Amino acid sequence: MNSRININPETCTGCGLCAKVCSKKILKMDHRKVEVEDYPDWSCCQCGLCMSICPTQSILVEGLNYNEFETLPENDVDFTNLEKMLSSRRSIRSFRDRKVERDTLNKMISASAMPPIGAPPLNVQVLVLDEKKHLDELYLDTVRCWKKMMKSMKNPIYRIISRRVAGANQYHALTHHALPSARICCESSDKGKDAFTFKAPAIIFFHGSKLSVCIMENCWLAASYATIAAHSLGLGSIFSGMIPPIINMNIDVKRKLGIPDENNIYSCLMLGYPAVEFKRKIPRKHKEVRYLNS
């Protein structure tokens, strides 16, 4: 996205802050004067950083409006309280039979658009399923498609083609993780137990064009912020690793959901009001942390 930048010479003080934060490095200083250096294939992407920092509101990026730039509040979150909240969040697989209010969902979705993104402009699209008929249909489609996949994988020719198309790493993940998990979930389904959606009263998909820059990273950043917001709103959530790939591989399901053919789902969040309450922290540490010392 290429946007024009206008600078008001009468109010600009030449402080240089905009040039320091410009994500594309097209704002440059020349003797305390801001200049825009546009390139044919590299120009403003509407990240908004220059407008958010300009003390005199002298920069105007086409497509953005200062009326939408609210003053930042003082940082009143200390690490102790942040750690307390983060350590209390759990993946929830048991939900109360209670619909999640759309006002609550909208708050969570609003928060999911706040993380710093991999590459502007924000290219994440969000799809919310919160009606039972849509949730039930998604569940049935998920079971049907995984059963179809398991049947196809019994064919040696299909396995060879799948390996070549997916690549060695993805094929290993499919055969050693996804398919065994799908088999167990489908067996549970045959016994009347939903192990795919856990009967969550709401499911949110984060998706975008496969050709968008950093779309996978942006979707996961958005979904991660959504889980934190959900927890602060009294909701429980869990990521699904089984639903996105099967939808991406089945164009009929993708179209039924109204997701463009050129898009992929990169993150799926199931959520609702928890039916359980955890009492203790779970110890979690990275596999390794080290500083590279001289």
C-alpha positions, -999 to +999 in steps of 0.1 A: +000+000+000+015+033-011+002+065+007+011+101+002+026+120+031+019+157+036+040+178+060+028+212+072+059+235+070+042+262+091+039+239+122+067+214+117+095+222+142+121+199+125+125+178+157+133+147+136+112+123+157+092+112+126+124+103+108+136+082+138+105+061+139+096+058+102+093+021+096+101+024+059+129+050+064+115+073+038+112+103+061+146+119+063+160+151+078+179+177+059+190+206+080+160+204+104+136+200+075+117+168+070+118+154+035+099+124+020+121+102-001+097+079-021+109+050-041+089+034-070+087+001-051+091+012-015+069+039+000+046+047+029+026+018+042+003+037+067+020+023+098+010+056+115+042+058+136+051+093+124+016+107+132+016+090+166+048+107+176+047+142+160+043+167+188+026+193+166+005+170+144+023+184+114+024+151+094-007+137+077-006+103+060-032+098+033-059+074+046-052+083+083-069+108+106-057+124+138-092+121+152-086+083+155-052+087+173-061+087+210-037+100+236-017+072+251-026+065+288+001+063+315+015+028+319-001+015+351+008-022+345+036-034+366+054-067+360+042-084+391+005-080+382+012-089+345+030-121+355+002-129+379-024-127+351-003-145+325+006-174+348-031-179+357-041-184+320-048-220+310-060-238+279-097-245+285-113-276+270-145-275+291-169-247+287-202-236+303-233-238+283-235-200+280-233-178+249-205-152+248-219-117+244-209-100+212-199-069+231-174-091+249-162-107+217-158-072+201-136-061+230-114-091+226-112-086+188-103-050+193-074-060+216-063-086+190-055-057+165-031-040+190+001-060+187+031-046+168+028-063+134+054-081+113+049-058+083+023-030+080-004-025+070-023-049+092-035-077+069-053-099+093-090-108+086-112-122+114-142-145+112-163-152+142-187-182+147-210-178+176-242-193+165-249-230+173-259-240+138-227-227+124-206-243+151-223-276+147-218-275+109-181-267+113-177-296+137-194-321+113-173-308+084-141-311+104-149-348+113-159-355+077-128-340+062-104-357+086-120-390+080-116-384+042-079-375+048-072-406+068-089-428+041-068-411+014-036-416+033-040-453+031-033-450-007+005-452-012+004-430-043-015-403-024+011-405+004+039-400-022+021-370-037+014-355-003+050-358+008+062-340-024+036-313-021+039-307+017+076-312+020+094-335+044+089-314+076+051-308+070+046-344+060+063-356+091+040-334+112+010-347+093+018-384+097+033-383+133+011-358+149-020-346+130-032-379+117-029-398+151-046-369+168-074-369+141-079-406+145-084-402+183-107-372+178-128-390+151-131-421+174-143-398+201-168-383+177-182-417+169-188-421+206-206-388+208-178-368+223-166-336+206-128-335+208-124-311+179-142-280+191-150-291+227-185-275+222-170-241+225-197-214+222-175-192+200-147-199+175-126-171+160-105-176+128-076-153+120-069-156+083-055-136+053-041-138+018-013-164+014+006-137-005+005-111+023+038-103+039+041-118+074+005-130+074+012-161+095+031-141+121+004-114+122-024-139+126-006-156+155+002-122+171-034-112+169-046-145+183-021-144+212-033-109+222-069-122+219-062-150+244-049-125+269-079-102+264-102-131+267-087-141+300-091-105+313-128-107+303-134-139+323-133-162+292-112-193+287-097-202+253-077-228+235-060-229+201-069-255+176-042-271+155-067-295+139-093-272+123-072-247+103-053-272+081-083-293+072-103-262+062-073-249+041-072-282+023-110-283+016-121-255-006-158-264-001-156-258+036-136-226+031-162-212+007-190-222+030-174-200+057-170-172+032-132-172+033-116-162+000-099-190-020-066-171-019-067-169+019-055-194+045-066-197+081-034-194+103-049-194+137-081-207+153-092-198+188-120-216+206-134-198+236-162-195+261-169-192+299-148-219+317-166-248+333-136-254+356-113-233+378-077-241+382-060-236+416-023-237+410+003-224+387+020-248+362+058-244+361+068-234+326+103-226+313+120-224+280+141-254+269+172-231+270+180-195+278+216-183+274+234-150+269+262-149+243+291-135+263+324-123+249 
